[in-house]
Amino acid sequence: QVQFVESGGGSVQPGGSLRLSCAASGFAFRFYAMGWYRQAPGKQRELVVGITSGGITTYADSVKGRFTISRDNAKNTMYLQMNSLKPEDTAVYYCNAAGGDKFASWGQGTQVTVSS
């Protein structure tokens, strides 16, 4: 079955960096556009960055210039390098396919907390 395992979150001060990883299984990862989503307390889950099967990336304005998404199709793994973190980046981060291909099952997510 489809499975996502997110890791790499933590607590950092504003301006800090984190690198998230997403291990995917149960589907043909290399053919899917993928995305990183986040859900802050009291808010809906939102897509913040996506990457096509060919490596074309799109970023929400709120993270543009600070976050970098990448993928390793040989390892069925996706990454999110987050720099210059802000308190408003605090959320649980999830990975899944992007757009209409999104799977019903989600991983447990990884908590990112940015606070001084």
Buried (B, 14 or more C-beta within 10 A) or exposed (E): EBEBBBEBBEEBEEEBEBBBBBBBEEBEBEEBBBBBBBBBEEEEBBBBBBBEBEEEEBBBEEBEEBBBBEBEBEEBBBBBBBBEBBEEBBBBBBBBBBEEEBBEEBBEBBEBBBEE
